[in-house]
Amino acid sequence: MAPTLEGRDDALLPDFPKGPLQAYRARASFSWKELLLFLEGEETVRFKRTVFSALENDPLFAQRGRADLPLERYRELTFLRCKRVFEYNFLSAEEMLQMRQKVSALVNCLGMYDWSLAVKYSLHMLIFSSAIYSLGSERHFKYIAKIFSMEIFGCFALTELSHGSNTKAIRTTAHYDPSSEEFIIHSPDFEASKFWVGNMGKTATHAVVFAQLHTPGGQCHGLHAFVVQIRDPKTLLPMPGVMVGDIGRKLGQNGLDNGFAMFHKVRISRQDLLNGVGDVTPEGTYVTPFKDDRQRFGASLGGLSFGRISIMGMSIVNLKLALCIAIRFSATRRQFGPANAEEIPILEYQTQQWRLLPYLAAAYALDHFCKSLFLDLVELQQGLKTGDRSARQAELGREIHALASAGKPLASWTAQQGIQECREACGGHGYLAMNRLGDLRDDNDPNCTYEGDNNVLLQQTSNYLLGLLEAGARDGARFESPVKTVDFLEAYPDILGQRFTCPSAGDSWDSLAPLAAYKWLICYLLRESDRKLNHERSSGSSDFDARNNAQVYHCRTLALAFMEFTVAQRFHDFTHHPSVPPPLRGVLGRLSALYTLWSLSSHVASLYQGGYFSGEHAGKMMEAAILDLCSQLKDDAVALVDVLAPPDFVLDAPIGKADGEVYQNLWAAVLQESQVLERASWWPEFSIKKPVIGSLKPKL
């Protein structure tokens, strides 16, 4: 049974220890406890504290996975910890299926501790099981019970050695044999081996394998998913016809065993085709509820949106952890100061505020967007399971696909850049491995690649927007969507005619002014991307070449700007909603304004190029507003990361501990490292075996 936290609220949210951070905490304009409970709710906060408490009090979790651990030992530790999470049973099977937000909270808690553990657990419990549940039917539910009992262990096998982003070109085949009512899973050569598959390297017994489905007569029906046993659960030895192995050490997340598999005419039951999007009768006839092949293909890969939204959450967690470390360090690290005065915390310097606080605003904005997009996805999945074939359901799927396809790049790149900024903002101490910023950077790095390369994914979003523009020009279709992210484009021609109007002297730039600028920017980039495509086509380019030549400075920028605006708009609506408690409105409003302005500032050249800005005043006003908001948020920064921070045991960074005793904690951690005071084992190489200078000089 999972341990529980009981007692008064101060047991749930105890005050932080007194120390050097107390001065900033005392100056905060809001209560960090009130903001945390408003954003997450008491039930989720209590649940997360329960998970954290279990990890901290369990000797198996005493030392987080480290880069210097032997690979085999790290893999073993990760598996043992994954098994222990099953033993705690933080969430029942019913809760896992029905309370998806709690599931997300559990994965994030595990990820804050170690992403190798979190990814291993979620690939099995969420990705593998979700693929079977959403792509399969009742006949496959037998696997769900085995997943939750850990009788089997799963993985999601889509990518191959020679194909990743281009999923339509996957080469693994599944030929149906009506005489035995079996599919024959086969890898035509080593380039078609499944590759990079998490959990496959050492532990997975079963895989959801994507392969090209062929029926008798030679007809190929495209990519479909199959449940394939790859190892014997009793011995973990490969099944006949399966060559499965580990791809080796990676840049990060080395507790996770990524692997490969080749199939040599492996026979599986017809029943193991996940038949939610298409089925084969015993006689070999292909049947599908989808009339359009593109719709069927999109439905078969619908689980990727869940994966991409999950990666958004992972990236945001990494950014939060880095910010907790860097901002707490910056609030206690003192360097320089006015003449004949005490040194001041480096957080007081404008440059340090400008480097860190926009990323703090981004963490809050992206976190809200990710959670709201997850709820949109839940609505979509519920419609799929109830057989909703309405036009709205189809459009909701397209919209969520477009948002997830740009949301992952925006979140993972923001985290990548933000973690690096945090590392540099902590100076030399940030480079010390024990302060974890290097691990966070390396563990976050794959978020920019898996479930779709970021630059490739952005094309999905720009194609979606350009398709809406073309539909409007072709048959007068309205710009509208189920979650209303594109509805503002209905005023597309009028927005293009707008120009920036400077706020009056007494007004500050709240998020409304940059949101209006974003709407113009997206309309401008949409028009310019459309013109670029048409110019390429009229010049004789094929559609493929036209799209290829219209990415840089056009479609790619369009997709990112649209995503930044969507995140900013949702966060603005949330922070300005009447339900926000009055004591929290000021700080949340400033975070919203800073994120929107800071994101928009990367597009200043386009705003001037397209004529929305004119003269130097607009650009200077934007810069001044960003710096002013950073200054206003400076005294709230420590309290804002207190809202985000896990317990010290989980954060695991001496310079980021909640007491703010940076030097005391760092010194103690250094002295507790292994062999720090011991003489080098190779000391005779210096003291006894002196080099004979020039003895190995080459003789020509």
Disulfide bonds with the S-S distance in Angstrom:
none
